[in-house]
Amino acid sequence: MDYVSHSEAETEALGRRLAAVLAPGAVVAYRGDLGMGKTAFTRGLARGLGYEGRVTSPTFTIVNEYEGGGLPLFHFDMYRLEDAGDLFDIGWEDYLDRGGVCAVEWSERVEEALPEDAVTVSFARCPEEENWRVIAMEGVGPV
């Protein structure tokens, strides 16, 4: 299903709506260039899971953990990893076993490590308006 977001607030709201339908252990695989709204979407996921603190990109830390809500959220940035082998070196399987939600930026770099039932969220510029985003979700019904 495709959605058009006209603002950062709408992107965050869409992430919040997705959070409402995710089960423990869900993996959300992001695709999209820099500046497309992945962190805003993740902030919405965190809010939807009950976390109200600050949400930032994990670019330099590989993973940010957000706990204190209904389910923990683990936000990964795979940009600096070479391949899926590096993912296992940082404890990927342990994160999956913790029963939270894993949101994975640059998921195409570790595609072979993702579960088959991962939800894919793709971000792209809207052709009609550069500041709008087309957000496509696969592996989940309408949110």
Sine and cosine of phi, psi and omega as CSV:
sin_phi,cos_phi,sin_psi,cos_psi,sin_omega,cos_omega
0.00,0.00,0.69,-0.72,0.01,-1.00
-0.97,-0.24,0.63,-0.78,0.04,-1.00
-0.78,-0.63,0.55,-0.83,0.11,-0.99
-0.95,-0.31,0.82,-0.57,0.05,-1.00
-0.97,-0.26,0.78,-0.63,-0.01,-1.00
-0.99,-0.10,-0.09,1.00,-0.06,-1.00
-0.30,-0.95,0.22,-0.98,0.08,-1.00
-0.87,0.49,-0.63,0.78,0.01,-1.00
-0.89,0.45,-0.64,0.77,0.04,-1.00
-0.93,0.38,-0.61,0.80,0.04,-1.00
-0.90,0.44,-0.69,0.73,0.04,-1.00
-0.89,0.46,-0.67,0.74,0.00,-1.00
-0.89,0.45,-0.59,0.80,0.04,-1.00
-0.91,0.41,-0.64,0.76,0.08,-1.00
-0.88,0.47,-0.64,0.77,0.03,-1.00
-0.89,0.46,-0.67,0.74,0.00,-1.00
-0.91,0.41,-0.61,0.79,0.05,-1.00
-0.90,0.44,-0.67,0.74,-0.02,-1.00
-0.82,0.58,-0.56,0.83,-0.06,-1.00
-0.91,0.41,-0.34,0.94,-0.05,-1.00
-0.94,-0.35,0.04,1.00,-0.02,-1.00
-1.00,0.07,0.61,-0.79,0.03,-1.00
-0.99,-0.14,0.34,-0.94,0.10,-0.99
-0.81,0.58,0.69,-0.72,-0.01,-1.00
1.00,0.00,0.02,1.00,-0.01,-1.00
-0.91,0.40,0.55,-0.83,0.09,-1.00
-0.87,-0.50,0.77,-0.64,0.02,-1.00
-0.91,-0.42,0.92,-0.40,-0.07,-1.00
-0.99,-0.15,0.90,-0.43,0.00,-1.00
-1.00,0.01,0.58,-0.81,0.14,-0.99
-0.72,-0.70,0.67,-0.74,0.02,-1.00
0.52,-0.85,0.46,-0.89,-0.04,-1.00
-0.94,0.33,0.10,-1.00,0.08,-1.00
-0.87,0.50,0.58,-0.82,0.09,-1.00
0.96,0.26,0.34,0.94,-0.04,-1.00
-1.00,-0.08,-0.16,0.99,0.05,-1.00
0.93,-0.36,0.25,0.97,-0.03,-1.00
-0.90,0.44,-0.64,0.77,0.00,-1.00
-0.94,0.35,-0.64,0.77,0.06,-1.00
-0.89,0.46,-0.67,0.74,0.04,-1.00
-0.89,0.47,-0.68,0.74,0.01,-1.00
-0.91,0.42,-0.61,0.80,0.07,-1.00
-0.86,0.52,-0.65,0.76,0.07,-1.00
-0.90,0.43,-0.67,0.74,0.08,-1.00
-0.84,0.54,-0.74,0.68,-0.02,-1.00
-0.87,0.50,-0.71,0.71,0.01,-1.00
-0.89,0.46,-0.67,0.74,0.01,-1.00
-0.91,0.41,-0.43,0.90,0.04,-1.00
-1.00,-0.01,-0.02,1.00,0.08,-1.00
0.98,-0.17,0.09,1.00,0.01,-1.00
-1.00,-0.03,0.79,-0.61,-0.07,-1.00
-0.93,-0.35,0.01,1.00,-0.02,-1.00
-0.98,0.20,-0.13,-0.99,-0.02,-1.00
-0.95,0.32,0.68,-0.74,0.03,-1.00
-0.86,-0.52,0.82,-0.57,-0.02,-1.00
-0.77,-0.64,0.24,-0.97,0.05,-1.00
-0.95,0.32,0.66,-0.75,0.00,-1.00
-1.00,0.01,0.48,0.88,-0.10,-0.99
-0.78,0.63,-0.69,0.72,-0.08,-1.00
-0.99,-0.15,-0.13,0.99,-0.04,-1.00
-0.93,-0.36,-0.13,0.99,-0.06,-1.00
0.96,0.27,-0.73,0.68,0.01,-1.00
-0.61,-0.80,0.69,-0.72,0.16,-0.99
-0.93,-0.36,0.68,-0.73,0.00,-1.00
-0.94,-0.34,0.76,-0.65,0.02,-1.00
-0.84,-0.54,0.95,-0.32,-0.02,-1.00
-0.84,-0.54,0.32,-0.95,0.01,-1.00
0.87,-0.49,-0.14,0.99,0.07,-1.00
-0.98,-0.19,-0.38,-0.93,0.01,-1.00
-0.91,0.41,-0.72,0.70,0.06,-1.00
-0.80,-0.61,0.57,-0.82,0.11,-0.99
-0.95,0.32,0.47,-0.88,0.06,-1.00
-0.87,-0.49,0.78,-0.63,0.05,-1.00
-0.91,-0.42,0.92,-0.40,-0.10,-1.00
-0.96,-0.27,0.94,-0.34,-0.06,-1.00
-0.98,-0.20,0.57,-0.82,0.17,-0.99
-0.84,-0.54,0.94,-0.35,-0.10,-1.00
-1.00,-0.04,0.10,0.99,-0.07,-1.00
-0.83,0.55,-0.62,0.78,-0.08,-1.00
-1.00,0.05,-0.09,1.00,0.00,-1.00
-1.00,0.08,0.55,-0.83,0.01,-1.00
-0.97,0.23,-0.68,0.73,-0.06,-1.00
-0.27,-0.96,-0.08,-1.00,-0.05,-1.00
-0.89,0.46,-0.45,0.89,0.04,-1.00
-0.86,0.52,-0.64,0.77,0.06,-1.00
-0.89,0.45,-0.56,0.83,0.00,-1.00
-0.89,0.45,-0.67,0.74,0.02,-1.00
-0.93,0.37,-0.49,0.87,0.05,-1.00
-0.91,0.42,-0.43,0.90,0.00,-1.00
-1.00,-0.09,0.13,0.99,0.10,-1.00
1.00,-0.03,0.50,0.87,-0.01,-1.00
-0.75,0.66,-0.74,0.67,-0.04,-1.00
-0.89,0.45,-0.57,0.82,0.05,-1.00
-0.90,0.43,-0.66,0.76,0.03,-1.00
-0.90,0.44,-0.67,0.74,0.02,-1.00
-0.88,0.48,-0.62,0.78,-0.03,-1.00
-0.96,0.29,-0.26,0.97,-0.07,-1.00
-0.98,0.19,-0.10,1.00,0.11,-0.99
0.97,0.25,0.34,0.94,0.06,-1.00
-0.99,-0.14,-0.35,-0.94,0.08,-1.00
-0.93,-0.37,0.76,-0.65,0.06,-1.00
-0.96,-0.27,0.88,-0.48,0.08,-1.00
-0.96,-0.26,0.83,-0.56,-0.20,-0.98
-0.85,-0.53,0.95,-0.30,0.11,-0.99
-0.98,0.17,0.51,-0.86,-0.05,-1.00
0.83,0.55,0.68,0.73,-0.07,-1.00
-0.88,0.47,-0.42,0.91,0.00,-1.00
-0.89,0.45,-0.36,0.93,0.02,-1.00
-0.96,0.29,-0.34,0.94,-0.05,-1.00
-0.76,-0.65,0.47,0.88,-0.13,-0.99
-0.79,0.61,-0.63,0.78,-0.05,-1.00
-0.93,0.38,-0.28,0.96,0.01,-1.00
-1.00,-0.04,-0.17,0.99,-0.05,-1.00
-0.99,0.13,0.58,-0.82,0.04,-1.00
-0.93,0.38,0.44,-0.90,-0.02,-1.00
-0.88,0.48,-0.48,0.88,-0.05,-1.00
-1.00,-0.05,0.30,0.95,0.03,-1.00
-0.88,0.48,0.60,-0.80,0.12,-0.99
-1.00,0.10,0.78,-0.63,0.03,-1.00
-0.98,-0.22,0.78,-0.63,0.05,-1.00
-0.85,-0.53,0.90,-0.43,-0.03,-1.00
-0.95,-0.32,0.68,-0.73,-0.04,-1.00
-0.89,-0.45,0.74,-0.67,0.04,-1.00
-0.53,-0.85,0.38,-0.92,0.09,-1.00
-0.93,0.36,0.59,-0.81,0.07,-1.00
-0.98,0.21,0.76,-0.65,-0.03,-1.00
-0.88,0.47,-0.47,0.88,-0.05,-1.00
-0.98,0.18,-0.47,0.89,-0.09,-1.00
-0.49,-0.87,0.88,-0.48,-0.10,-1.00
-0.85,0.53,-0.53,0.85,-0.04,-1.00
-1.00,0.10,-0.16,0.99,0.05,-1.00
-1.00,0.02,0.37,-0.93,0.02,-1.00
-0.80,-0.60,0.61,-0.79,0.17,-0.99
-0.99,-0.16,0.85,-0.52,-0.03,-1.00
-0.89,-0.45,0.92,-0.39,-0.04,-1.00
-0.96,-0.27,0.73,-0.68,0.02,-1.00
-0.88,-0.48,0.74,-0.68,0.07,-1.00
-0.82,-0.58,0.57,-0.82,0.04,-1.00
1.00,-0.04,0.17,0.98,0.01,-1.00
-0.49,-0.87,0.50,-0.87,0.06,-1.00
-0.96,0.27,-0.09,-1.00,0.03,-1.00
-0.86,0.51,0.61,-0.79,0.02,-1.00
-0.89,-0.45,0.00,0.00,0.00,0.00
